[in-house]
Amino acid sequence: MTDVAVEVLLPKIGLTMQEGTIDEWLVPTGAPVAEGEALLRLATDKVDVDVEAEAGGLFHPVVPAGTTVPAGALIGWLLAEGEQPPGDAGTPARPTAAVPGTGASTAPLAAAGVAAAPSVDGVGDRLLSSPNARRVAAAADVDLAVVRGTGPGGRIVSEDVEEYVAALAASLPPSGTSSSPLVRKLAKERGIDLSEVNGTGPGGRIRRADLEAVAPAGAPAGFPAPVEHAPAPSGEVIPLTGMRGTIARRMHASLQEMAQLTHGYEVRMDAVVSLRDRLKEEWAGSDLPVPSINDFLLKAAALALRVHPLLNATVRDDGIHLLDDIHLGFAVAVPGGLMVPVIEDAAALSLTGIAGRARTLAEAARAGRISPALLEGATFTVTSLGGYGVDFFTPVINPGNVAILGVGRLRDGVEWADDRPLRTRVLTLSLTFDHRAVDGAPAAEFLRTLGELLSKPLRLLV
């Protein structure tokens, strides 16, 4: 235990973090906290993380859960036995809208140093539960009050909710595979045949995360399953805070500070589709990750950037800086916005290396477990809306980069051989570039190089 009051400050996670939302306090007011114990769940513009206590003591929060404060703000105290918090405690902060299922307060903050305990997990009428458990419960319309928690201190985790749903849905017909009814429901909605999914849970049990690597029926093969975004209720106000606020600021700044325009370019994908089908057949049962269409695009983009370094650059006050390293960011849709995990030194990785890395990063991003360090440093970004059926769009450049590549859906095309039409497989690439650094012709040459690499994809395997 500490013998003097220790400030608990909101940590700055990542170079771009300006503020964070206290999603939940993980310990009750007045409870003893050991150094290194998880103290709060923090939601930032990029990721949700558990924050550990930097010292031991009796915990005393000064702002309630569900509020947003700037990085470095005072949010609580760690006190010695019998010690009272200093009188001038707390930093003004603004509340955010409640997260469905959390009970987070949306009332104006009380004055700093409030005596009343905040409504936190395990205190008052809130339940000890993880954010992911609440999201799963909301999706399944489950009241967390009837779910038994198996986590530390009785905390409800997402697996507890899934098992509860499984018990309620025992009347569902069996699928022939080890999976919960919730997983079977999601698989049915996405058109996924569970017999073709490799389960990573105990005894090969199929988890929700195992579905993410499988494309839904009717969607182009090799694209990740699109994230479903529930429509907001009419009249609701969505605060521009956290991830949503950062996206709004960065995208507005991007369009204000750059001279952006977009080239659309159609590429033939017949050879890629054929090669991918062959790999899927030959690698069945092995540990090798079968590359998705996006993985082929990522590898081709990395190699094309070697040939066209103007696209792998950044604009500073003194000029255009061509970057030596090729670090590819790729957009991952998550509830409430986007994350852009980064594959470092992508040009040096094999296609299977990129596929494995991309899958691991995407799963961590969707689960909210990705390290902020893995969301920094992209020199070029690839973003896809192919899984949503979009052909062409205008992606917005991430500040600090000079270009971003958009990937459309895989679709049927037609090529004429003499007087006979031939069915082809094509998609449209949308390259947005900063005209301050790149002219139209070099941007078009980059796209042509991409098309050439994709037309002979065996070169991408080496």
Helices and strands as residue ranges (DSSP letters): E 6-9, E 19-25, E 32-33, E 38-43, E 48-52, E 57-61, E 67-70, E 74-79, E 94-95, H 131-140, G 144-146, G 152-154, H 158-168, H 181-190, G 194-196, G 202-204, H 208-211, H 242-257, E 260-268, H 270-282, H 293-307, G 309-311, E 313-316, E 319-322, E 328-330, E 332-334, E 337-339, E 342-343, G 346-348, H 351-367, G 372-375, E 380-384, G 386-388, E 403-407, E 411-417, E 420-434, H 440-455, G 457-461
